[in-house]
Amino acid sequence: MTMQIDRLPAVTALGDHEGLAHIRYSMANIRLARGEHESGNLQQIYEELAEAFHLSCQYGQPDAIGGIGLLLVQVLAMGGLRDEALETLNTAEDAFTTLRDLDGIGQVRELREAVSLVHENAPGGRAKLAAILSNSCDDFQRAIYFCLAGRGGVEM
């Protein structure tokens, strides 16, 4: 994290928007890996990802839009911001479509379905969530799905 923080002034002074987006994204990833989303730092993570996503959209970088967007959607969902999460998913899907990234498009669709089914209390929504949870995924992904299921959403 220190290296990222040390790079911020130089990247900002140079007007390197791609570099700034990368640093903000990296800082959010570090915070998530440390579990800071569980210790009251979800807002900081959201702000870093939102800035990175906005810069990537502003400067038309579909690879960054897709990757950052998927992570931002998960943080938005953890904060209970369903509409914003779905809007961000649409943008990420457009980016993956531009790149012809079928895996990215598949991730968007799976995440969209899980968000929609659970929040709409649709029949089979919990079963879909259970199927996702039974897949091998990392602890952060599992925490997100449990938050989507209403088992501990964090207020932003």
N, C-alpha and C positions, 0 to 999 in steps of 0.2 A: 504494500500500500504506500509506503514511504516513497518508493521510486515513482509511482504514479503522481503523488502529490508534488514531488519535486519537479516533475516535468510540466506541470500545469502552467506556471508563469511563462515559460519559454514558448510553449505551444500557443498559448493565448496571444502573446505579443506578436508572434509570427502570423497570426490569423489562420492557423492550420486547423480548419474545421473538421477535417477527417481525423486528424490526430486527437483533437479535443473529444470528438465522439468516441474514439477508441479508448481514451483514458477514462472517460465517464463510465463507459460500458465495463471496462476492466475493474474499476473501483466497485461498481455494483456487484459484479461477479465475486470479487474478493469478500465483500460484506456478506453475500449469500452463503458462500462457502464457510464462513466463520459462524454462521447461524445468527447473524445480527437481525434478521427478519423476525426472529422469535424473542428478541430482547428489546423490542421497542424502536428499532431503527428502520422499519419498513418505509417510512416517509422519505428518509435520506436515500434509500435504495431506489424508490420510485422516482425521486427528483433526478438522480443521476441517469437512470435509464430513459426517462422522458426527455432530458436534454440531448442525450445521444441519439435517440430516435428522431427527435425534431430536426437536429442537424443533418442526419442522414437523409431524411425526407426533403429537407430544404435544398440539399445539394445533389439529390438524385442518385443515391448509391443503393441500388436494389439489394445487393448482397448484405449490406449492413442493415437495411430496413427489415429484411426478412429475419435475420438472426436476432437483432436487438428487439424486434417486434414480438417474437415468440416469448422471450423472457419478460418483456414488459407486460404482455397479456397475463402471464401467470401472476405477476406481482399485483396487477390491477384486480385480478380475480381474488387474490388473497385479501385485498382491501375491500372486497365487496362491490367493486365498481364494474358491474357486469356490462353495462352499455358501452362504456369506454373500452373494455376488454374486447368486445365484439367488433367495435369500430377499428381498433388496432389490428385485430385479426384480418379484417378485410384488406387493410393496407399491406400487411405482411403477405397475404395470399397474392395480391397483385404483384408484389415484388418477386415472389417465387415463380409466378407465372411468367413474368418478364425473363427470368433466368432459366426458365424451363426446368426448374428444380422439383422433380416429382416427389422426392422425399419431404421437402419443405412443405409442399402443398398438402401432402398426406398428414403431416404433423398439425398443420393449421386446421384441417377438417376434423381430425380427432379431438383436438382441443376445443374447437367450436361446438362440436356435438356434446362433449362432456359439460361444458359451461351451460349450454342451452337446456339440456335434459335435466340437469340437477336443479337449476334455478327455476324451471317451469314445473317442477314436480311431475314430469311426464312419466307415464307408465314405462317401466324398463329403464328409467334414468339411473336409478341406484344400481341396477344390475350392470349397466354399462360402466358405471364408475367402479364397481367391484371387479369387472373384467380388466379395466385399466390398472387397478391396484394389484391385481394378481400377476401382471407382467413384471419382468425385471426392470426396475427403474431406480434411479438414485433417491436418496432420502429427501432431497429438496422437491423432486417431482411428486413423491408420495405425500409430502406435507401439503403441497398445493392441492392435490386431489382430495385430501381430507378436509382442507379448508373449503373447497367447493361443495363438499358434502355437508357443510354446516357444522363441522366438528372443530371449531376453533378459529374462525376468521379473525383477522387482526384489523382493528380500526385504523384508518389513515386520517 
